[in-house]
Amino acid sequence: MKRITTYIAIAVIMVLAACQEMIHSPLEEVSSTPGQPTVTKIENINGGAKVTYSIPNDPSILYVVAVYNTGKGEEREIKSSVYKNYIELEGFGDTNPYQIKLYSVNKAEVRSSPAEFTINPLNPPIDEVFKTLVVNRDFGGLNAKFSNEKEKGIVFYTLYKDEEGNWVQYDRLFTSAKFRDYSVRGLLPNPTDFAFFFRDEWGNHSDTLKTNITPLYEEMLEKKLWKAYPLPSDTYTVQGSWGPISNIWDGDYVRLSKLYYQATAGASMPNWFTIDLGKKSKFSRMVVFQVPTERPTYAYNYGTPRTYEVWGSNNPNPDGSFDGWTLLIHCESIKPSGSPVGERTPEDSAYALAGENYNFPPETEAYRYIRFKTIRSWTGAQNLMLTQLDLYGQPMDQ
């Protein structure tokens, strides 16, 4: 019993000691001031500079820090490990010269006298992105294409001018992809003044592109008219307890249980299925939803379609052949990050969940029947996984 009491007393002492307020202090008591770093090379880059330096042979030096004022009057500090011989300065929104102070800092957080020098940043990365921006009208909105060679995190803003003449933010996109083909939807086919610009992570803004655009008219085709149109060569067999092919047009983008998943047994690529849309329509675009909102981790994986085609017909051959069918569009699923199968960024997931858009050529005729032909899945799986298809365009009277 005495031994147990002793253990309890020790435990209490340890708890009390742990509860005492921690006092932060330098790693070591160092009385001397560290030696000044020496700048050996300055390489001006887009939006900043790469500065190479050497430091004194002093084991008490912990890191190097650069201190400077931005064009907005803000003071910034960027640190670099003692195990590196360079420091990268980023976030400059113009090409003006900037005075930099570089310090050695020891384990007691004592700074050396500064090594002072000037950098002349090259054009900011967002300005380089802005130079590549091309905007055109699109079905139900507008389309923007731009390149981001440095793959920096940027935000692309879309604004429109309201009836009072005020600029109103309509959409914004965060991206670090090397290239984006991005469409802004939900706009009426009226002449409208738009403005577009980029912002980087440091709050710098690019120039602004202003233009008047009239979006092209379209409407979502009425899905309640759709039904499966099985032909001898089509694939409709369902994997296990997954739902029927009609799940693809039931309007449920959320539930995993509404995913259409072909059976593995006997499946092969390419394969296809046919839909009767109920009436002829002139198509403007198709939106493909690989996976439901409940399971974004399925995107760009398993049997989700990577390469596929859409064919149209008004008089399908009853033998299931492609006689009487016209190839309307060839599609390639593109992951914004470009990362390998099995890897996925938040931007990739958001892109898949929003649906992948494909425009039909303007000269596309009106068709009642479509055939969705999967050529290749993301992993090479021989069966298809698909959540939802949307079709937009202009329904015909008959």
C-alpha positions as CSV (number, residue, x, y, z in Angstrom):
1,M,0.0,0.0,0.0
2,K,2.8,2.4,0.8
3,R,4.3,1.8,-2.7
4,I,1.0,2.6,-4.3
5,T,0.7,5.8,-2.3
6,T,4.2,6.8,-3.4
7,Y,3.3,6.3,-7.1
8,I,0.1,8.4,-6.7
9,A,2.2,11.2,-5.1
10,I,4.7,11.1,-8.0
11,A,1.9,11.2,-10.6
12,V,0.3,14.2,-8.9
13,I,3.6,16.1,-8.9
14,M,4.0,15.3,-12.6
15,V,0.5,16.6,-13.4
16,L,1.1,19.8,-11.4
17,A,4.4,20.4,-13.2
18,A,2.7,19.9,-16.6
19,C,0.0,22.4,-15.7
20,Q,2.5,25.2,-14.9
21,E,2.7,27.9,-17.5
22,M,5.3,27.3,-20.1
23,I,7.9,30.0,-20.4
24,H,9.2,30.5,-23.9
25,S,12.8,31.5,-24.2
26,P,15.6,31.4,-26.9
27,L,17.0,28.0,-27.7
28,E,20.4,29.0,-26.3
29,E,21.9,31.9,-24.4
30,V,24.1,33.5,-27.0
31,S,25.7,36.8,-26.1
32,S,27.4,37.6,-29.4
33,T,25.8,39.1,-32.5
34,P,26.0,36.7,-35.5
35,G,28.0,37.6,-38.6
36,Q,26.4,39.3,-41.6
37,P,25.4,37.2,-44.6
38,T,27.0,37.9,-47.9
39,V,24.8,38.1,-51.1
40,T,26.6,36.3,-53.9
41,K,23.9,36.3,-56.7
42,I,20.6,38.0,-57.5
43,E,18.3,36.4,-60.1
44,N,15.3,38.5,-60.8
45,I,12.2,36.3,-61.6
46,N,8.5,36.9,-62.3
47,G,7.1,38.6,-59.2
48,G,10.3,38.5,-57.2
49,A,13.9,37.3,-57.0
50,K,16.0,34.3,-56.1
51,V,18.9,35.5,-53.9
52,T,21.9,33.3,-53.2
53,Y,24.0,34.0,-50.2
54,S,26.7,32.7,-47.9
55,I,26.8,32.9,-44.1
56,P,29.7,32.9,-41.6
57,N,30.8,29.6,-40.2
58,D,29.0,30.1,-37.0
59,P,27.2,27.1,-35.4
60,S,24.9,29.5,-33.4
61,I,23.2,30.7,-36.7
62,L,19.7,29.2,-37.0
63,Y,18.3,30.8,-40.1
64,V,18.4,33.7,-42.5
65,V,15.6,36.3,-42.9
66,A,14.8,38.8,-45.6
67,V,12.8,41.9,-44.6
68,Y,11.3,44.4,-47.1
69,N,8.4,46.7,-47.7
70,T,5.9,45.9,-50.5
71,G,4.5,48.4,-52.9
72,K,1.4,48.6,-50.6
73,G,3.6,49.7,-47.7
74,E,3.4,46.4,-45.9
75,E,6.5,44.9,-44.2
76,R,7.1,41.3,-45.0
77,E,9.6,38.7,-43.7
78,I,10.7,35.6,-45.4
79,K,12.9,33.0,-43.7
80,S,15.3,30.5,-45.1
81,S,16.9,27.5,-43.3
82,V,20.6,27.6,-42.4
83,Y,20.9,24.4,-44.5
84,K,20.0,26.4,-47.7
85,N,22.2,28.9,-49.5
86,Y,19.3,30.8,-51.2
87,I,16.0,32.5,-50.5
88,E,13.1,33.1,-52.8
89,L,11.3,36.4,-52.6
90,E,7.8,36.4,-54.1
91,G,4.6,38.4,-54.2
92,F,5.7,41.6,-55.8
93,G,2.9,43.1,-57.9
94,D,5.0,45.3,-60.2
95,T,8.5,45.7,-61.7
96,N,9.7,48.6,-59.5
97,P,13.0,48.2,-57.7
98,Y,12.8,47.1,-54.0
99,Q,15.3,47.5,-51.2
100,I,15.9,44.2,-49.3
101,K,17.6,43.6,-46.0
102,L,19.0,40.2,-45.3
103,Y,19.9,39.1,-41.7
104,S,21.6,36.1,-40.1
105,V,19.6,35.1,-36.9
106,N,21.2,33.0,-34.2
107,K,19.6,30.6,-31.7
108,A,19.0,33.4,-29.3
109,E,17.0,35.2,-32.0
110,V,19.7,37.9,-32.2
111,R,19.9,39.4,-35.7
112,S,23.1,40.4,-37.5
113,S,23.6,43.7,-39.2
114,P,21.8,43.6,-42.5
115,A,23.2,43.0,-45.9
116,E,21.3,45.5,-48.1
117,F,20.7,45.1,-51.8
118,T,18.1,45.9,-54.5
119,I,16.0,43.5,-56.6
120,N,14.1,44.4,-59.8
121,P,11.3,41.8,-60.1
122,L,10.2,40.7,-63.6
123,N,6.5,40.9,-64.6
124,P,4.2,39.4,-62.0
125,P,2.9,35.8,-62.8
126,I,-0.7,37.0,-62.8
127,D,0.2,39.6,-65.5
128,E,1.7,36.8,-67.6
129,V,-1.6,34.8,-67.1
130,F,-3.6,37.8,-68.1
131,K,-1.8,38.1,-71.4
132,T,-3.1,34.6,-72.3
133,L,-6.7,35.3,-71.4
134,V,-9.2,34.7,-74.2
135,V,-13.0,35.1,-73.6
136,N,-15.8,34.2,-76.0
137,R,-19.5,33.7,-75.7
138,D,-20.8,30.3,-75.0
139,F,-24.0,28.4,-74.5
140,G,-25.8,29.8,-71.5
141,G,-22.8,32.1,-70.7
142,L,-19.2,32.6,-71.7
143,N,-16.0,30.7,-72.0
144,A,-12.6,31.7,-70.8
145,K,-9.3,30.1,-71.7
146,F,-5.9,31.0,-70.0
147,S,-2.5,29.5,-69.3
148,N,-0.8,29.5,-65.9
149,E,2.7,28.3,-66.7
150,K,4.1,28.8,-63.2
151,E,1.1,26.9,-61.7
152,K,0.7,29.5,-59.0
153,G,-2.6,29.7,-57.0
154,I,-4.7,32.4,-58.6
155,V,-8.4,33.5,-58.5
156,F,-10.2,34.4,-61.8
157,Y,-13.0,36.9,-61.3
158,T,-16.0,37.4,-63.6
159,L,-18.1,40.6,-63.1
160,Y,-21.0,42.1,-65.0
161,K,-22.5,45.6,-65.1
162,D,-26.0,45.9,-63.7
163,E,-28.8,48.2,-64.8
164,E,-27.5,51.0,-62.5
165,G,-24.1,50.8,-64.1
166,N,-22.4,49.1,-61.1
167,W,-20.0,46.2,-61.5
168,V,-21.2,43.1,-59.7
169,Q,-19.2,40.0,-59.0
170,Y,-20.9,37.0,-60.7
171,D,-18.3,34.2,-60.4
172,R,-14.8,33.4,-59.2
173,L,-12.6,30.4,-59.8
174,F,-9.6,29.4,-57.7
175,T,-7.1,27.4,-59.8
176,S,-3.4,26.4,-59.9
177,A,-3.8,24.4,-63.1
178,K,-1.4,25.0,-65.9
179,F,-4.2,25.6,-68.3
180,R,-8.0,26.1,-67.8
181,D,-10.8,26.0,-70.3
182,Y,-13.6,27.4,-68.0
183,S,-17.2,28.3,-68.8
184,V,-19.4,30.6,-66.7
185,R,-23.1,29.5,-67.0
186,G,-26.6,30.6,-66.0
187,L,-26.6,33.8,-68.1
188,L,-29.4,35.1,-70.3
189,P,-28.9,35.7,-74.0
190,N,-28.8,39.5,-73.6
191,P,-26.0,41.8,-74.6
192,T,-24.1,42.4,-71.3
193,D,-20.9,44.2,-70.2
194,F,-18.5,41.9,-68.5
195,A,-15.1,42.4,-66.8
196,F,-12.4,39.8,-66.0
197,F,-9.3,39.9,-63.9
198,F,-6.9,37.8,-61.8
199,R,-5.8,38.0,-58.2
200,D,-2.9,36.2,-56.6
201,E,-2.4,34.9,-53.1
202,W,-0.6,38.2,-52.1
203,G,-3.6,40.3,-53.1
204,N,-2.1,41.6,-56.3
205,H,-4.5,42.2,-59.2
206,S,-3.9,42.0,-62.9
207,D,-5.3,44.4,-65.5
208,T,-9.0,44.1,-66.3
209,L,-10.5,42.9,-69.6
210,K,-13.8,44.5,-70.3
211,T,-16.0,43.4,-73.2
212,N,-19.7,43.1,-74.2
213,I,-20.9,39.6,-74.8
214,T,-24.3,38.1,-75.8
215,P,-24.5,34.5,-74.4
216,L,-26.0,31.9,-76.7
217,Y,-29.5,30.6,-75.9
218,E,-30.0,27.1,-74.6
219,E,-32.1,25.2,-72.2
220,M,-31.8,21.8,-70.4
221,L,-33.5,19.1,-72.3
222,E,-36.5,17.6,-70.4
223,K,-35.3,14.4,-68.8
224,K,-38.8,13.0,-68.0
225,L,-39.1,12.2,-71.7
226,W,-36.0,10.1,-71.7
227,K,-36.0,6.3,-71.6
228,A,-33.6,3.4,-72.3
229,Y,-33.7,2.2,-75.9
230,P,-32.0,-1.2,-75.7
231,L,-30.4,-2.5,-78.9
232,P,-28.7,-5.9,-79.4
233,S,-25.1,-4.6,-79.1
234,D,-25.8,-2.3,-76.1
235,T,-24.5,-2.8,-72.6
236,Y,-27.0,-2.4,-69.7
237,T,-26.2,-5.1,-67.2
238,V,-25.9,-3.7,-63.7
239,Q,-23.1,-4.5,-61.2
240,G,-24.6,-6.2,-58.1
241,S,-27.1,-4.1,-56.3
242,W,-26.4,-0.9,-58.2
243,G,-29.2,0.9,-59.9
244,P,-30.5,0.7,-63.5
245,I,-29.3,2.7,-66.5
246,S,-32.2,5.2,-65.9
247,N,-30.3,6.5,-62.8
248,I,-28.2,8.4,-65.3
249,W,-31.1,10.8,-66.1
250,D,-33.1,10.7,-62.8
251,G,-31.7,14.1,-61.7
252,D,-30.0,12.7,-58.5
253,Y,-26.4,14.1,-58.4
254,V,-25.9,13.3,-54.7
255,R,-26.6,9.8,-53.6
256,L,-24.1,7.0,-54.1
257,S,-27.0,4.5,-54.4
258,K,-28.1,6.2,-57.6
259,L,-24.7,5.6,-59.4
260,Y,-25.0,3.4,-62.5
261,Y,-22.3,0.7,-62.4
262,Q,-22.0,-1.9,-65.2
263,A,-21.3,-5.5,-64.3
264,T,-17.6,-6.5,-64.4
265,A,-18.4,-10.0,-65.8
266,G,-18.3,-10.0,-69.6
267,A,-17.7,-6.2,-69.8
268,S,-15.3,-4.9,-72.4
269,M,-14.3,-1.6,-74.0
270,P,-15.5,0.0,-76.0
271,N,-19.1,-0.4,-75.0
272,W,-22.2,1.8,-75.4
273,F,-25.9,2.3,-74.5
274,T,-28.7,4.1,-76.3
275,I,-31.2,6.7,-75.0
276,D,-34.5,7.8,-76.5
277,L,-34.8,11.5,-75.7
278,G,-38.5,11.5,-76.5
279,K,-38.2,14.2,-79.2
280,K,-35.7,15.6,-81.6
281,S,-33.4,18.3,-80.2
282,K,-30.5,20.4,-81.5
283,F,-27.8,19.9,-78.9
284,S,-25.6,22.7,-77.6
285,R,-23.6,20.9,-74.9
286,M,-23.4,17.9,-72.7
287,V,-22.4,17.7,-69.0
288,V,-21.0,14.5,-67.6
289,F,-21.0,13.8,-63.9
290,Q,-18.6,11.0,-63.1
291,V,-19.4,10.5,-59.5
292,P,-22.1,11.6,-56.9
293,T,-21.5,14.3,-54.4
294,E,-21.5,11.7,-51.6
295,R,-18.3,10.0,-53.0
296,P,-15.9,12.5,-54.7
297,T,-13.0,10.0,-54.1
298,Y,-14.4,7.9,-57.0
299,A,-13.5,10.7,-59.5
300,Y,-10.9,9.9,-62.1
301,N,-10.8,6.3,-60.8
302,Y,-12.2,2.8,-61.3
303,G,-14.6,2.7,-64.3
304,T,-15.2,6.5,-64.6
305,P,-15.1,7.4,-68.3
306,R,-12.0,9.0,-69.7
307,T,-12.4,8.8,-73.4
308,Y,-15.9,8.6,-74.9
309,E,-18.1,9.6,-77.8
310,V,-21.7,10.7,-78.4
311,W,-23.5,9.5,-81.5
312,G,-26.9,10.7,-82.8
313,S,-29.6,9.1,-84.9
314,N,-33.2,9.6,-85.9
315,N,-33.6,6.0,-87.3
316,P,-31.5,3.6,-85.3
317,N,-30.7,0.3,-87.0
318,P,-32.6,-2.4,-85.1
319,D,-29.6,-4.8,-85.3
320,G,-27.6,-2.5,-82.9
321,S,-24.9,-1.7,-85.5
322,F,-23.7,1.9,-86.0
323,D,-25.3,2.1,-89.5
324,G,-27.5,5.2,-89.5
325,W,-25.6,6.8,-86.6
326,T,-23.6,10.1,-86.8
327,L,-20.6,10.8,-84.6
328,L,-21.5,14.1,-82.9
329,I,-18.6,14.7,-80.4
330,H,-15.5,13.1,-79.1
331,C,-14.7,13.7,-75.4
332,E,-11.6,13.5,-73.2
333,S,-12.0,13.8,-69.5
334,I,-9.2,16.2,-68.3
335,K,-8.0,16.4,-64.7
336,P,-7.1,20.1,-64.0
337,S,-4.0,19.2,-62.0
338,G,-2.7,16.7,-64.6
339,S,-1.7,14.4,-61.7
340,P,-1.5,10.6,-62.2
341,V,-4.4,8.2,-61.6
342,G,-4.9,7.7,-57.9
343,E,-3.9,11.3,-57.1
344,R,-6.4,14.1,-56.9
345,T,-6.3,17.7,-55.7
346,P,-9.3,19.6,-54.2
347,E,-9.6,21.5,-57.5
348,D,-9.8,18.1,-59.4
349,S,-12.6,17.0,-57.1
350,A,-14.5,20.2,-57.5
351,Y,-14.2,20.1,-61.3
352,A,-15.6,16.5,-61.4
353,L,-18.5,17.3,-59.0
354,A,-19.5,20.4,-61.0
355,G,-19.7,18.2,-64.2
356,E,-17.5,18.1,-67.2
357,N,-18.8,20.3,-70.1
358,Y,-18.5,19.4,-73.8
359,N,-19.8,21.7,-76.5
360,F,-21.4,20.2,-79.7
361,P,-20.3,21.8,-83.0
362,P,-22.7,24.5,-84.0
363,E,-23.6,22.7,-87.2
364,T,-24.9,19.6,-85.3
365,E,-28.3,18.5,-86.7
366,A,-31.3,17.7,-84.4
367,Y,-31.6,14.1,-83.2
368,R,-33.9,12.1,-81.0
369,Y,-31.7,9.1,-80.1
370,I,-28.2,9.3,-78.7
371,R,-25.6,6.6,-78.1
372,F,-23.0,7.1,-75.4
373,K,-19.9,5.1,-76.3
374,T,-17.1,4.6,-73.7
375,I,-13.8,3.9,-75.3
376,R,-11.5,4.0,-72.2
377,S,-12.0,4.3,-68.4
378,W,-9.6,6.2,-66.1
379,T,-8.0,3.1,-64.7
380,G,-8.4,0.8,-67.8
381,A,-11.3,-1.0,-66.1
382,Q,-13.6,-2.7,-68.6
383,N,-16.8,-1.5,-67.1
384,L,-18.5,1.9,-66.8
385,M,-19.2,4.0,-63.7
386,L,-21.4,7.1,-64.2
387,T,-23.7,9.2,-62.2
388,Q,-25.6,11.7,-64.4
389,L,-25.8,13.1,-67.9
390,D,-27.3,16.5,-68.7
391,L,-28.0,17.7,-72.3
392,Y,-28.6,21.3,-73.3
393,G,-29.9,22.7,-76.5
394,Q,-33.1,23.6,-78.3
395,P,-35.9,21.1,-78.4
396,M,-37.7,20.8,-81.8
397,D,-41.5,21.0,-82.1
398,Q,-41.5,17.5,-83.6
